[in-house]
Amino acid sequence: MEIKLAVIGCGKWGMNHVKTAYKILNKNLISVCDINSSAISKVEQVSKEIKFTSNLDDVLNDSGINAVIVSTSAETHFDVAKKCLLANKNVLVEKPITLLSAEAFELINISNERKLKLMVGHVLLYHPAVLTMKDMIDEGLIGNLQYIYSNRLNLGTIRSEENILWSFAPHDISIIQFLTGSKPVYIGAKGAAFVQEKIEDTTLTYLKYPNNVHAHIFVSWLHPFKEHRVVVIGDKGMLVFQDSSKNEKLKFYKKGFSIVNGSIEKFDSDYEVISYPEKAPLEEEQKHFFDCIINDKTPRTDGVHAKDVLDVLEISQVKLNE
Ligand SMILES: NC(=O)c1ccc[n+]([C@@H]2O[C@H](COP(=O)([O-])OP(=O)(O)OC[C@H]3O[C@@H](n4cnc5c(N)ncnc54)[C@H](O)[C@@H]3O)[C@@H](O)[C@H]2O)c1
């Protein structure tokens, strides 16, 4: 089976999808659709062979296209992804899957009924460092999980259609869900809006998972420097993944406390830099999508994974509004 792809939405992130898909598929990236027809010039710079349209129906009615990547703004994901599934296209939709979990549920049902793949762009689950962390945790190298926190901070792209929680935190919720292999039993959140009224620039989400595993997620687009850092604490060791640093991105610390003859003793040795394969996460994500279609596999970030992330976002938003 050959993948014949369309990318819908070629804004800032969508163009990354277009360039990556062209690298993987070449002429089998058939078309790109964006309601903003001036986007054609960006697409032509990638290849003049790619058809450009500002009419989604051109993609939907092209029976040769069997897969689409939806990278439009979040509030349109449900409508666009649903139309694509109903036109029998396999769908990779950007995060967040939809804005309401009922909508996500509907997309999952349609994809199941039609035996189509529904995958969501939780790109960090295709980052080799995150996969390495997961392997190390599963091998017991840091012992029992105790605490995870994630900082995703930057003087970033400020959005008006969504707050920082919906823009940044899907990545962190997805990672913590993947590393713990579970869903939170308690969710709390606080935030503050400074730049735009009622649109939080900074939020702190507190999560409690089964087996006394705790986590927090601090996200902000009102921050003087970029920091993407995930810290995982276990009872035998600790992992730090700092994607925003130039080198030594993944470190393993054999640090912690143990009880020896009834007293608490600290163990504290230097860190070890952990190497992992150099692979581009977005390329890995797209290859996984194509592999799942061709070999009928369940995507790592399928609709169910994404709906679980969305549930956490929805409850966090309720807590922010209290
Ligand atoms: N996975 C990641 O790391 C990551 C990073 C950035 C953005 N994103 C997600 O990617 C999506 C796009 O983000 P962006 O930064 O590129 O936004 P953007 O606003 O730059 O681009 C969105 C594009 O979609 C087009 N569009 C809107 N509605 C459309 C429709 N109905 N049909 C066709 N085109 C339509 C717009 O004209 C625009 O060009 C968002 O959902 C965002 O959350 C994901």
The ligand as a Gaussian input file, in Angstrom:
#p B3LYP/6-31G(d) Opt

LIG

0 1
 N        3.163000      19.361000      17.977000
 C        3.739000      20.529000      18.206000
 O        4.842000      20.613000      18.770000
 C        3.065000      21.787000      17.742000
 C        3.775000      22.991000      17.682000
 C        3.113000      24.128000      17.236000
 C        1.773000      24.055000      16.886000
 N        1.111000      22.865000      16.980000
 C       -0.309000      22.755000      16.616000
 O       -0.397000      22.859000      15.207000
 C       -1.597000      23.539000      14.836000
 C       -1.256000      24.716000      13.956000
 O       -0.418000      25.613000      14.666000
 P        0.337000      26.799000      13.911000
 O        1.259000      27.387000      14.906000
 O        0.874000      26.334000      12.618000
 O       -0.900000      27.811000      13.681000
 P       -1.033000      28.918000      12.559000
 O       -2.124000      29.830000      13.006000
 O        0.303000      29.492000      12.206000
 O       -1.539000      28.100000      11.267000
 C       -2.809000      27.581000      11.112000
 C       -3.090000      27.541000       9.606000
 O       -4.296000      26.817000       9.394000
 C       -5.039000      27.508000       8.379000
 N       -6.445000      27.120000       8.543000
 C       -7.306000      27.456000       9.557000
 N       -8.493000      26.850000       9.371000
 C       -8.396000      26.117000       8.236000
 C       -9.296000      25.254000       7.546000
 N      -10.525000      25.071000       7.993000
 N       -8.856000      24.664000       6.407000
 C       -7.602000      24.863000       5.962000
 N       -6.697000      25.684000       6.568000
 C       -7.096000      26.288000       7.705000
 C       -4.759000      28.977000       8.617000
 O       -5.004000      29.757000       7.464000
 C       -3.272000      28.940000       8.988000
 O       -2.442000      29.060000       7.859000
 C       -2.264000      23.941000      16.153000
 O       -3.226000      22.975000      16.480000
 C       -1.151000      23.887000      17.180000
 O       -1.615000      23.544000      18.475000
 C        1.738000      21.745000      17.373000

